[in-house]
């Protein structure tokens, strides 16, 4: 009787595991959004370490404000020569760049989203806020234990310089651990590794290491002093505030 009971429990466990593995790409994308955009808002300080193809290193400091999965303001705070340079991402593909030397903001056209932001290896598209389930379709390439390899492509009407991105994520938390992005010619152009940390109930990217395959350069963005749900005002995410440094 005990043996029969053991077989029943084992079969139930296997069935439950198979059911959990049988998530559709759409469900995976929704779960990614639920985890990544769970806090209502967040503020963090970022240290950016940029290394060119010759190994020369530059360091910048920045502050990042984000509200939900729709708004983000990124502003350099040091060195003094770069302080004030800022990028604003808003819904409906609205993006703005502010360069203090010119004294005014500039809207970034959709076809210029592939340009690098202020000498880093992050393009404007890499930095904009975008929910996966609302922007991409997915195709599961393979699963190995808790690892899911998912190919995502922009949905019709979504502007992107990447024809597809291969995302490696962990099924225990549905967070991306590695991304590889390809241009419209099918060439690998960007590769990024993501290290995640948990603070209370929320996850955040403790470090993103972005590599530009064509340039042979890389940028490490290291997050510090992360704060969640501080009731950030919508006025922070305005063009007026973008230029008020």
Legacy VTK file of the C-alpha trace (Angstrom):
# vtk DataFile Version 3.0
C-alpha trace
ASCII
DATASET POLYDATA
POINTS 245 float
0.000 0.000 0.000
2.821 2.383 0.838
4.469 1.597 -2.503
1.233 2.319 -4.372
0.893 5.616 -2.485
4.486 6.502 -3.359
3.827 5.876 -7.051
0.711 8.058 -6.891
2.595 10.963 -5.294
5.439 10.602 -7.785
3.050 10.590 -10.742
1.231 13.660 -9.372
4.528 15.496 -8.939
5.653 14.693 -12.468
2.255 15.742 -13.845
2.371 19.034 -11.924
5.913 19.699 -13.157
4.911 19.006 -16.764
1.948 21.324 -16.373
4.189 24.091 -15.033
6.603 23.614 -17.906
3.748 23.858 -20.408
3.508 27.632 -20.180
2.812 29.408 -23.449
5.189 32.164 -24.657
2.460 34.710 -23.962
2.150 33.530 -20.352
5.917 33.711 -19.909
6.011 37.282 -21.208
3.179 38.274 -18.846
4.966 36.733 -15.881
8.155 38.610 -16.783
6.202 41.865 -16.760
4.524 41.033 -13.444
7.882 40.541 -11.723
9.867 43.321 -13.392
7.180 45.996 -13.055
5.679 44.929 -9.731
6.631 48.081 -7.760
4.620 51.202 -8.423
7.800 53.247 -8.736
11.493 53.047 -8.029
14.529 55.299 -7.741
18.154 54.195 -7.927
21.684 55.436 -8.355
23.684 53.852 -11.142
27.403 53.536 -11.681
28.284 53.060 -15.337
31.678 51.606 -16.229
32.417 51.935 -19.950
35.276 49.995 -21.537
36.260 50.559 -25.172
37.753 47.940 -27.476
41.275 48.907 -26.354
40.478 48.396 -22.669
40.288 52.099 -21.783
37.816 52.701 -18.966
35.531 55.610 -18.117
33.134 55.885 -15.189
29.921 57.878 -14.883
27.306 58.218 -12.172
23.578 58.627 -12.781
20.180 58.700 -11.112
17.246 56.761 -12.530
13.570 57.316 -11.754
10.917 54.903 -12.990
7.155 54.716 -12.617
5.479 51.397 -13.347
6.176 50.023 -16.786
5.601 53.253 -18.675
7.909 56.086 -17.574
11.636 56.432 -16.953
14.012 59.363 -16.480
17.758 58.756 -16.638
20.151 61.597 -15.720
23.943 61.708 -15.404
25.204 63.364 -12.219
28.982 63.035 -12.689
31.604 63.736 -13.878
30.899 67.446 -14.091
31.443 67.473 -17.853
28.549 65.007 -18.302
26.256 66.097 -15.465
22.752 66.981 -16.607
22.694 64.864 -19.756
19.327 63.140 -19.516
16.976 60.759 -21.298
13.208 60.574 -20.836
11.065 57.605 -21.924
7.283 57.983 -22.026
4.384 55.878 -23.337
3.524 55.725 -27.049
7.153 55.641 -28.164
7.920 59.166 -26.908
11.594 59.693 -26.054
13.538 62.873 -25.358
17.214 63.703 -24.961
18.566 66.720 -23.093
22.120 68.018 -23.579
22.950 70.964 -21.267
25.457 72.340 -23.777
22.593 73.011 -26.206
20.157 74.195 -23.544
17.102 72.465 -24.983
15.546 69.040 -25.341
15.391 67.022 -28.543
12.779 64.446 -29.361
14.279 61.169 -30.553
12.672 59.969 -33.758
11.688 56.315 -33.906
14.230 55.552 -36.647
17.048 56.881 -34.427
16.360 54.562 -31.483
19.379 52.451 -32.418
21.824 55.253 -31.599
23.926 54.891 -28.452
23.062 57.097 -25.510
25.844 59.534 -24.575
28.726 57.232 -25.481
27.465 54.191 -23.549
26.691 50.802 -25.102
22.985 51.233 -24.316
20.887 52.546 -27.183
17.785 54.653 -26.615
15.744 51.543 -27.323
17.674 49.612 -24.668
16.825 52.273 -22.091
13.169 52.884 -22.880
10.449 51.327 -20.734
8.531 48.659 -22.588
6.375 45.794 -21.343
7.187 42.483 -22.961
3.632 41.167 -23.320
2.453 44.359 -25.016
5.397 44.638 -27.405
6.561 41.170 -28.418
5.460 37.774 -29.597
7.420 34.784 -28.329
8.610 31.368 -29.342
10.129 28.870 -26.909
13.400 27.591 -28.351
14.215 25.149 -25.560
13.794 24.359 -21.877
16.369 22.767 -19.608
15.310 22.382 -15.979
14.500 25.877 -14.722
16.046 27.578 -17.761
13.821 28.759 -20.606
15.281 30.112 -23.851
12.705 32.334 -25.526
12.908 34.088 -28.876
10.915 37.326 -29.013
10.022 39.486 -32.024
8.363 42.924 -32.147
4.604 42.861 -32.629
3.130 44.633 -35.675
3.157 48.378 -35.067
6.064 48.211 -32.598
9.146 50.094 -33.768
12.394 48.279 -33.048
15.853 48.128 -34.551
16.109 44.504 -33.445
14.544 41.863 -35.669
14.598 39.390 -32.788
16.036 38.899 -29.314
16.891 35.592 -27.654
16.133 35.763 -23.921
17.455 33.225 -21.421
15.377 33.357 -18.258
14.979 31.435 -15.030
11.577 29.815 -14.488
11.889 30.199 -10.705
11.433 33.975 -10.958
10.838 34.711 -14.682
13.697 37.200 -14.847
16.002 37.463 -17.891
19.568 36.342 -17.201
20.926 36.884 -20.706
19.722 38.611 -23.866
21.131 38.468 -27.388
19.736 40.965 -29.907
19.955 40.704 -33.700
19.636 43.407 -36.340
17.330 43.273 -39.348
20.010 41.432 -41.318
20.062 38.648 -38.736
23.450 39.632 -37.275
24.131 39.533 -33.536
24.702 43.125 -32.432
24.145 43.187 -28.654
24.646 40.754 -25.800
23.760 41.473 -22.184
23.959 39.581 -18.907
21.654 40.510 -16.021
22.348 39.958 -12.328
19.272 40.322 -10.139
18.870 41.089 -6.449
15.837 41.074 -4.200
14.917 43.814 -1.769
11.853 43.007 0.284
9.147 41.845 -2.110
10.744 43.342 -5.213
13.450 42.291 -7.669
15.765 44.771 -9.397
18.703 44.464 -11.834
21.741 44.778 -9.599
24.000 44.805 -12.651
23.512 44.823 -16.416
26.601 44.129 -18.507
25.923 45.263 -22.072
28.316 44.305 -24.869
28.300 45.877 -28.322
29.472 43.106 -30.641
30.279 45.399 -33.558
32.180 48.038 -31.593
33.905 45.572 -29.288
33.039 47.749 -26.287
30.990 47.178 -23.155
29.165 49.048 -20.399
28.407 47.772 -16.911
25.485 49.483 -15.198
25.551 48.799 -11.460
22.503 49.768 -9.398
22.798 51.087 -5.850
20.574 52.741 -3.236
17.424 51.316 -4.798
14.187 52.609 -3.285
10.669 51.400 -4.062
7.208 52.949 -3.838
8.155 56.444 -2.707
5.133 57.971 -4.494
7.052 59.631 -7.304
5.159 62.521 -8.855
4.185 62.416 -12.523
5.829 65.843 -12.790
9.216 64.141 -12.602
8.544 62.521 -15.962
8.001 65.679 -17.975
10.044 67.539 -20.557
10.098 70.536 -18.233
11.760 68.511 -15.491
14.088 66.909 -18.037
15.656 70.307 -18.718
15.625 71.665 -15.149
18.955 70.256 -13.947
LINES 1 246
245 0 1 2 3 4 5 6 7 8 9 10 11 12 13 14 15 16 17 18 19 20 21 22 23 24 25 26 27 28 29 30 31 32 33 34 35 36 37 38 39 40 41 42 43 44 45 46 47 48 49 50 51 52 53 54 55 56 57 58 59 60 61 62 63 64 65 66 67 68 69 70 71 72 73 74 75 76 77 78 79 80 81 82 83 84 85 86 87 88 89 90 91 92 93 94 95 96 97 98 99 100 101 102 103 104 105 106 107 108 109 110 111 112 113 114 115 116 117 118 119 120 121 122 123 124 125 126 127 128 129 130 131 132 133 134 135 136 137 138 139 140 141 142 143 144 145 146 147 148 149 150 151 152 153 154 155 156 157 158 159 160 161 162 163 164 165 166 167 168 169 170 171 172 173 174 175 176 177 178 179 180 181 182 183 184 185 186 187 188 189 190 191 192 193 194 195 196 197 198 199 200 201 202 203 204 205 206 207 208 209 210 211 212 213 214 215 216 217 218 219 220 221 222 223 224 225 226 227 228 229 230 231 232 233 234 235 236 237 238 239 240 241 242 243 244
